Amino acid sequence: MSALLNFIFESYFLTYLAQFPELDPDRMSAEH
């Protein structure tokens, strides 16, 4: 059960980051 919740949380978190690329340090370092 915890593994399923972890998967849902990661999917939600990655989707949230995708909406705000400026919050993603990897993308920021790649652009500059």
Sine and cosine of phi, psi and omega as CSV:
sin_phi,cos_phi,sin_psi,cos_psi,sin_omega,cos_omega
0.00,0.00,-0.70,0.72,-0.02,-1.00
-0.90,0.43,-0.56,0.83,0.02,-1.00
-0.91,0.42,-0.62,0.78,0.01,-1.00
-0.92,0.39,-0.69,0.72,0.02,-1.00
-0.89,0.45,-0.62,0.78,0.02,-1.00
-0.90,0.44,-0.64,0.77,0.02,-1.00
-0.91,0.42,-0.68,0.73,0.02,-1.00
-0.91,0.42,-0.67,0.75,-0.01,-1.00
-0.89,0.45,-0.70,0.72,0.00,-1.00
-0.90,0.43,-0.66,0.75,0.00,-1.00
-0.89,0.45,-0.68,0.73,0.01,-1.00
-0.91,0.41,-0.67,0.74,-0.03,-1.00
-0.91,0.41,-0.68,0.74,0.01,-1.00
-0.92,0.40,-0.61,0.79,0.03,-1.00
-0.91,0.41,-0.62,0.78,0.02,-1.00
-0.91,0.42,-0.68,0.73,0.03,-1.00
-0.90,0.43,-0.58,0.81,-0.03,-1.00
-0.90,0.44,-0.46,0.89,0.01,-1.00
-0.98,0.21,-0.38,0.93,-0.01,-1.00
-0.78,-0.63,0.97,0.23,-0.08,-1.00
-0.87,0.49,-0.39,0.92,0.00,-1.00
-0.94,0.35,-0.29,0.96,0.03,-1.00
-1.00,0.05,-0.13,0.99,-0.02,-1.00
-1.00,-0.03,0.95,-0.32,-0.06,-1.00
-0.88,0.48,-0.51,0.86,0.00,-1.00
-0.91,0.40,-0.67,0.74,0.00,-1.00
-0.94,0.33,-0.59,0.81,0.01,-1.00
-0.89,0.45,-0.72,0.69,-0.02,-1.00
-0.92,0.38,-0.49,0.87,-0.01,-1.00
-0.96,0.27,-0.54,0.84,-0.03,-1.00
-0.98,0.22,-0.54,0.84,-0.06,-1.00
-0.99,-0.17,0.00,0.00,0.00,0.00
